[in-house]
């Protein structure tokens, strides 16, 4: 009887922020999505603002109309006839990309290159694009394995952070690091701070850099051994931090070409430089390729999440060993999503993670 009552309370239409073109976001009334037998309907409680969506909105890299937002958590309000492991009322965090686990890319654990992974499995209407900037979302059957129940002691905010934390932990796992290694994390925004904390939890000594003093203070709280203004980092700085003048690895969490060149100089032979924020295609930069060949340095990238570590991510966040609540500085109601996007694209001294609450 409770299930029938909950379903009958679902409206036929809802509010959603629809992308209609470059920098054109409109609050509209759209149909509440219908679900299939193996799907869920989730009432959105919160959705994080992600740089990936910002780029699509500001540069028009995908055709409209779409409803963006993929760092989503909410409550199950309707279940398909064949759903067994979720019930109405469950509080859940969603995962919008799931790989096939069978193709060439999946066999090589390059999940973000898998054709199935590139399909978005959560939608609020139009071409599936995450849908979190809406009141309800449909969770399709092929991404159901990524849905995580949120423990009673944890918040929707924490649930919405599973996806970005996943991307960071995936990247960390790409690095060949040992306890005691010394690693530069360039950029101490929300992503950089997550890198700093996860590395610190793994026994890595972090040198954090940023352009803002306020973020350097936060970096120390998140476990950085040392923190410097990016422009002040030079050989003497590294010497004081490492004793031998070289780093074991560097993570570039800002789209700075200068930071990449600097990291190639500062990282030791056989070290690694990981790019996390260089996602705009067409950018070119001159590099000393001999430093990669002769010095055996690895220049690698990491993009998006890894579904297979979702349980590890959930333990990390829900145990609060990585307390993501400390990263959240601003929240906006659904009608002000455009303002949330604007703030996230041009962060201030006081802004870190931005959330939207439908």
GIPE-V429522 format. One record per pair of residues at least 12 apart in sequence whose C-alpha atoms are under 6 Angstrom apart, sorted by the first residue. I is the first residue (numbers start at 0). J is the second residue. Records with the same first field share a line. If there is no record, write none. Layout:
I=J / J
This chain:
6=77
11=30 / 31
12=29 / 30 / 31
13=28 / 29 / 31
14=27 / 28 / 133
15=27 / 132 / 133
16=132
17=65 / 66
18=63 / 64 / 65
19=63 / 64
20=63
21=56 / 57 / 59
22=56 / 57
32=137
35=79
36=79 / 80 / 81
37=79 / 81 / 82 / 140
38=79 / 138 / 139 / 140
39=77 / 78 / 137 / 138
40=75 / 76 / 77 / 136 / 137
41=73 / 74 / 75 / 76 / 135 / 136
42=73 / 74 / 134 / 135
43=73 / 134 / 135
44=72 / 73 / 356
45=71 / 72 / 355 / 356
46=70 / 71 / 131 / 354 / 355
47=70 / 354
48=353 / 354
65=125 / 126
66=128 / 130
67=128 / 129 / 130
68=129 / 130 / 131 / 132
69=129 / 131
70=159
71=93 / 131 / 159
72=91 / 92 / 93 / 155 / 158 / 159
73=90 / 91
74=88 / 89 / 90
75=87 / 88 / 89
90=148 / 149
91=147 / 148 / 149
92=146 / 147 / 158 / 159
93=146
94=145 / 146
95=119 / 120 / 121
96=116 / 119
97=116 / 142
98=110 / 115 / 116
99=115
120=139 / 142
121=137 / 138
122=136 / 137
123=136
134=357
165=304 / 312
166=303 / 304
170=301
178=202 / 203
179=202 / 203
180=203
181=204 / 205 / 246 / 247
182=205 / 246 / 247 / 248 / 249
183=205 / 206 / 207 / 249
184=207 / 249 / 250
185=208 / 251 / 252
186=208 / 209 / 252 / 253
187=209 / 214
189=351 / 352
191=252
196=221 / 222
199=222
204=224
205=223 / 224
206=225 / 226
207=226
208=226 / 227 / 228 / 229
209=228 / 229
210=228 / 229
245=265 / 266 / 267
246=265 / 266 / 267
247=266 / 267 / 270
248=266 / 270 / 271 / 272
249=272
250=272 / 273
251=274 / 275
252=275 / 276
253=276
254=276 / 277
268=294 / 295 / 296
269=295 / 296
270=296
271=296 / 297
272=298
273=299 / 300
274=300
275=301
326=352
327=352
328=350 / 351 / 352
329=353
330=353 / 354 / 355
331=355
332=355 / 356 / 357
333=355 / 356 / 357
